Amino acid sequence: MRELNKDFFFEIDVDAKNRITNIFWADGMSRVACADFGDIVSFDTTYLTNKYDMPFAPFVGVNHHGQSNLLGCGLLCVEDTCTFEWLFRSWLRCMGNKAPVGIVTDQCKTMQNAIEIFFPNIRHRWCLWHIMKKLPEKLVGYTKYKEIKHGVKQLVYESDNAEDFENGWAKFIEKYDLQLNEWLYTLYEERRRWVPCYLKCHFWAGMSTTQRSEGMNAFFDGFINSTTTLQQFVVQYDNALRSKAEKEYEADFASANTTLPCGSQSFIERQFQDEYTHAKFGEVQNELRCKMNCNIKSVEVHGCKAKYIVKEALIWKTKVQTNIMKLYLIL
């Protein structure tokens, strides 16, 4: 593949007996995409382990259409700190030594160790989806499991700031007598890695989970599976990437040659219509539509801050309910 494309990059790691242990590669398109969209990367090794017991490890970003972008891949022999260090070093060399600003992973401790060693200044976020998925496994033994599960979700998704979360967590732990639950204790100690209110001030390209990786993995479904040989893998990987590139070209063409109509007379909406791709403009329009359901109830001014009480009408279980949200904005 290197002979066919001079921009193709690869590294092969071997053991003392010259047997392949780890592989990393990235084609020219992935390297170009990383230059434009490599600020935030999702990295996940949980999707596919092939017949050689080598986990598939893709680096995934997001392009200007909101589509997943493959920024390089690895096949690993083991998932230890040294292996991840080797993989990150190879990826960094491939991408011109430009480290990402942030990375989203699962809670793998060896992966975290390698990131702290090799990317000491990077923002490291844990996949929220993976954590919430573990709630039944970790908490189902409690008699008030349903209440506890609801309480965790409410704290995670509805806490506006760190103070609200920490105060609410302390009351939650005491209420359900969860002081001895080691899993919850560890989560709280590492809260700055996964709770949204601690992370919302930073750019994450819309990624709070490694589901970008899983989306990319779904893209490979139908091309590769756990029985695919390494030789077959190379061919099918190339076929999958061609299909992905065609979809991106189609989205580029549509955004450049057609126009999505505005849903209002707002000059702000028209600015986004001119500058954004169709996918991103659609997200803006959705936010504008949601704004139509909000009404400011009252405003209180305290020094340099104003407190807005906003009522949002939501349709839930065929009944219209009203939720009250408090927004604190600096004037």
LINFEN-V124203 format. One record per helix or strand. SS is the DSSP state (2 for helix, 1 for strand). FROM is the first residue (numbers start at 1). LEN is the number of residues. If there is no record, write none. Layout:
# LINFEN-V124203
SS|FROM|LEN / SS|FROM|LEN
This chain:
# LINFEN-V124203
1|9|6 / 1|20|7 / 2|28|10 / 1|40|5 / 1|49|1 / 1|55|8 / 1|68|9 / 2|81|14 / 1|102|4 / 2|109|10 / 1|123|4 / 2|128|6 / 2|135|5 / 2|145|14 / 2|162|14 / 2|182|8 / 2|191|3 / 2|196|4 / 2|211|10 / 1|221|1 / 1|224|1 / 2|230|28 / 2|267|9 / 2|278|14 / 1|294|9 / 1|305|12 / 1|319|12
